[in-house]
Amino acid sequence: MVRNYLRKVASHYNISLEVLEYSHASRFEEVGSRNDTIYITNLRDPVERSISHYKYSERWDCDQLVKNSTFFVPTRYNARPFKTWNGTHGFVESEWDKPFSFTACAVNCYIQTFSGRGFSSTFWMNEYNTALERLRKYNLILVFEKFKDPNYVKAIERYFGGVSGFNEHTSMYCGMESKRANDRWPLSTNEFAHVFKLIKLNKMDDRLYSDYILNCWDDNDGQRDIKYNFPKADRSRFVPQENRTVIG
């Protein structure tokens, strides 16, 4: 949805949209390094994101659900167990991922994405500080939990000069198939017991998300601010750029 909306924004202003997914944030270009570019990313609660990722494409294989639906029937017995979904790279058991890839990541994926490095339990503050410093270079950080708030949607569209269409329904590969399978075979109470382990393993990401993202919505009294008074972008930033290629 975010990609489709930003593509619409880019078309409206006749500028380029470049998309980087699945790898660390500065792999091809340092965030904030160009003054003719608006840098945007999006985040959600790290544990909820991890569980959602598991249910979407890792509980059952997406290609099996989509391309082999005649012969492959998802059941509780052929699902990969949730209790094993706690390696840093999903089901791959490793202390950290080098080089990092967001695909199927389960643990501290934001720290790894924005620091560009694997993490360790001993020196994780180094990676935390690097990730935090890079996050602060973005012009806009979208917060998934706010997408259903119409005031937030209006604020995002106002930021882009009134371009409409943010949070419109968008189909995604395997989305309908995985939802149908999970609705039929929801996670059991026993499986949810492993959420506590996932929470503990994601403590670095949770701190990053809580300290830097959620606190942005707190007013001086500690109450959540729902006014979304961030400014709209300067229209002079939306200018055609030569020799830029649209990818993604």
N, C-alpha and C positions, 0 to 999 in steps of 0.2 A: 504494500500500500504506500509506504513512504517513498519507495523508488518511483512508483507511477506518479505520485503527486509531484515530486521534484522534477520528473521528466516534463510534466505539464507546466511547471514554473519556468523551466529552461526554455521550452517552446514559446511560452508567452513573451519572454524577454529576448529570445533569439540568442541564447548563450549555451554553453556546453554543460553537460552533466557527466561527471566522472564518478564511478562507483567502485569502492574497494570493499570486498567482503572476504571473510574467512581467514584473514591474516592480520598481522599487527598494524596499528594505525599509521605508522610512518614508513612502511616498507618501500613505497615508491616516491613519496613526497612528504616532507615534514609538515605537520599540521601548523597552520598559521604562517607558513613561509612565503606565501604570495599575497600581495595586496590587491590583486584582481580576482580573488577567490573568496567565496563564503564557505567555510568548513562546517559541516553538519554531521551529527551522529545521533543515535537513539539508544536509550537504555530502558531496562525494566528491572524489577526486583530480581536479583541474581538467582535466588533459589526457585522462584516461580518460573523464571526463564529456563533454568536447567530442567525442571520437571516437564515443562511444556515441550522442550526440545526432545526429551526422551519419548513422550507420548506421540509426538508428531512423526518422527522418522527413525527412532532407535528401538522402540518396543517391538515393532515389526518392520521389516524392510520395506521401504516405500516402493521400490520397483516391483517387489512381489505383489504388493497391494494393488498397484496400478496396472502393471503389464501382465501379471500372471493370475488375475482374479478368478479365472475359470478353474484353476487347479489349486490355488493357494487360498485357504480359508483361515483367517486369523482366529486363534483361540487363546485361552489362558495358558494352554500347555505348550504352544509353539512361540510364545512371547519371550523375549529376553527379560530376565527378572530385574525388577527395579533395584533390588538390594545390591546388584553389581554395578549400578550406574553411579560410580563415585570415583573412577579414575579421572585424572585431570583431562584426559582426552577421551571422555566417555567410557567405553568398555575397555579401553587400552589401559592396562595397569602400569602406571608410571608416576614417579613423584612429581614430575613436571614435564612439559612438552618443549622440546627444542628440535627444530624450529616450531614455533607455535602455529596451529591452525585452528580456527574457530569451529570447523566442521566437527560435529558430534562432541563438542567440549562440554564437560559437566561441572568442573570445579575451578573457581577463580578465573573465569574466562575474561572478565573485564580487566583485571590486573595484567594478565598476559597480553591482551589486545593492546592496551594503551601504554604499557611499559615496553613492549616489544621483546620481553625476555621471559624465560621461565622463572619460577619462584622457588624459594626454599623456606622451610619453617623457621630457620634461624635468622635469615637476613631479609625477611619479607618486607620490612619497612622501606628498604631501598627501592623495590619494585613499586610499592604503594606510592611513594613520593614521586617517582618518575611518571606513573600513570596519572596521578593527580595533576602534576604540572602540565602534562599534555592535554588533559581534559579541559583545563583552563584556557587553552588556546583556541578552542572551538568557538565559532560565532553563535551557534545554536545547538543545544542538546535537547532532543525530543524525549519526553518521558512517557513510556507506554501506558502506565496506569492512568494518565490524564486524558487519553484519547477519546474516552466516552463522555467527557465533560464538554458540552457545547460551548461554554465560555473559553475553554482551552483551544478548541478547534477554531473559533473565531479569532483568537489571539494569534494563532499560527498563520491563518490566512491573511490577517492584517499585517503580520511581519513581512509577508511576501507581496505586499501592495494590493491585497484583495483578491488574489488568485484563489478560486474556490476549489473544492473537491478533496480537502484533507479528510482522512478517515472514511472515505467511501469504500464500500465493499469491493474487495479484489480477490479473485480466485487464485489459488496457489497449487502448485503441483503436489498431489497426494493429500491435500488438505481435507477434502471431503471423505476420501477413503479412510484416512487415519482417524478422523473424528467418528465416523461410523463404527469402526472397530473398537475404539475406546469407549464409546457409548454402550456398546454391547458387552464389553468386558472391562468395566471400570476397575481401577486399582483397588485392591482389597485393603481392609484395615491393617492387616499384617504388613502389607507392602508399605503403607504410609508410615509405619514405625521407623522405616529407614530414612524418612525425611529429616529426622533429628541429626542423623549422621551427616547428611548432605548440608544441613545448616552449619554444623560445626566445621566441615571442610571448607565452606565458602565464607569463612569469617572475614577474610581479607576483602573480598568483593562486597560483602554486606556493609563493612565499615566505609568503603569508598562510596557506595550508593547512599548510605544513610547520612554520612558526614557532608558530602558534596552535593548530592542531588536533592534528597528530601528536605534538607535544611534550607534550600532555596525557596521553599514554599512556606516557611515559618515566618510569622510576623514577630514583633518585639515581645509579645505576650506568649509566644510559643504556640499560637494557634495557626492552623493552616490558612494561608492566604489564597483565596480563590479568585482574585481580581485579575491576575496575569497581566501585570502592568509593564511587561517588557516591551521595548520600543519596536516599531517596525523598521526593517532594514532600509538603509539609505539607497534610494533608487539609482544613484550614480554607480553603485557597486554592480548593478545588473547591466553590464555593457557587453556587446559582442566581443569575443576574444579570438584573435587570429591564431591559427596553428594549434587549436585545441580539438581533440577528437572525442566524440561522444562514445562512451563504452558502457557496458553493463546492461 
